[in-house]
Amino acid sequence: MPTWVRLIGEHPLSWEMLPDAALSQPKVWRALIERGLPQAALIRQLPRSTRLIVVGLTATNVSIADPNNPAMLDIAGFDAAVPNLIADFSRGDL
């Protein structure tokens, strides 16, 4: 079985070129993102009602979500209010 992460690093493979078995591996997605897989390409594959929430358990200065996309939310740090924030954002109340 080929090492998909190695192949992604050596060749300009897009995620559409990989078999489903490879796409179920987190290391493969990490390699695609590190290679420059545009976040917009991933988001276009999702249904319109999909929202993205990225939660960092510690408060760091890292942003994954596009700040210009109202369907994406970065959360830095975690406390008792976060579950309600996630629920509200998921329902579209925020």
C-alpha positions as CSV (number, residue, x, y, z in Angstrom):
1,M,0.0,0.0,0.0
2,P,1.4,3.4,-0.9
3,T,2.3,5.9,1.7
4,W,-0.2,8.6,0.8
5,V,1.5,11.3,2.9
6,R,4.8,10.6,1.1
7,L,3.1,10.7,-2.3
8,I,1.3,14.0,-1.5
9,G,4.7,15.5,-0.5
10,E,6.4,14.3,-3.7
11,H,3.7,14.9,-6.3
12,P,1.0,17.6,-6.8
13,L,-1.9,15.4,-5.8
14,S,-5.2,17.0,-4.9
15,W,-7.7,15.4,-2.5
16,E,-9.9,14.5,-5.4
17,M,-7.1,12.2,-6.7
18,L,-7.0,10.1,-3.5
19,P,-9.0,7.0,-2.7
20,D,-11.6,7.1,0.1
21,A,-9.4,4.9,2.2
22,A,-6.6,7.5,2.2
23,L,-9.0,10.3,3.0
24,S,-10.1,8.6,6.2
25,Q,-6.5,9.2,7.6
26,P,-5.9,12.4,9.6
27,K,-2.2,12.4,8.5
28,V,-3.3,12.6,4.9
29,W,-5.5,15.7,5.5
30,R,-2.7,17.3,7.5
31,A,-0.3,16.7,4.5
32,L,-2.8,18.1,2.1
33,I,-3.3,21.3,4.2
34,E,0.5,21.7,4.7
35,R,1.0,21.4,1.0
36,G,-1.4,24.3,0.5
37,L,-4.9,22.8,0.1
38,P,-7.1,25.9,-0.1
39,Q,-9.6,26.0,2.8
40,A,-12.1,27.4,0.3
41,A,-11.9,24.2,-1.7
42,L,-12.8,22.2,1.3
43,I,-15.7,24.5,2.2
44,R,-17.1,24.4,-1.3
45,Q,-17.6,20.6,-0.8
46,L,-19.9,21.1,2.2
47,P,-23.6,21.8,2.1
48,R,-24.6,25.5,2.3
49,S,-26.0,25.1,5.9
50,T,-22.6,23.8,7.2
51,R,-20.8,25.9,9.8
52,L,-17.2,25.5,10.9
53,I,-16.2,25.9,14.5
54,V,-12.5,25.6,15.5
55,V,-11.9,25.3,19.3
56,G,-8.5,25.6,20.8
57,L,-8.4,24.4,24.4
58,T,-5.8,27.0,25.3
59,A,-5.9,30.7,24.4
60,T,-3.4,31.1,21.6
61,N,-3.0,33.5,18.7
62,V,-3.9,30.9,16.0
63,S,-6.7,31.3,13.6
64,I,-8.0,28.6,11.3
65,A,-11.4,29.9,10.3
66,D,-11.7,32.7,7.7
67,P,-12.7,35.8,9.6
68,N,-14.6,37.1,6.6
69,N,-16.8,34.0,6.4
70,P,-19.8,34.4,8.7
71,A,-20.2,30.6,8.8
72,M,-16.9,30.1,10.5
73,L,-15.9,30.7,14.1
74,D,-12.6,30.4,16.0
75,I,-12.7,29.9,19.7
76,A,-9.5,30.3,21.7
77,G,-9.7,28.8,25.2
78,F,-12.4,26.7,26.7
79,D,-14.7,27.4,29.7
80,A,-18.2,26.6,30.8
81,A,-19.7,29.2,28.4
82,V,-18.3,27.5,25.2
83,P,-20.9,24.7,24.8
84,N,-23.7,27.3,24.7
85,L,-21.7,29.5,22.3
86,I,-21.2,26.5,20.0
87,A,-24.9,25.6,20.2
88,D,-26.0,29.2,19.5
89,F,-23.6,29.5,16.5
90,S,-24.6,26.1,15.1
91,R,-28.3,27.2,15.2
92,G,-27.5,30.5,13.5
93,D,-28.4,32.6,16.5
94,L,-25.1,34.5,16.4
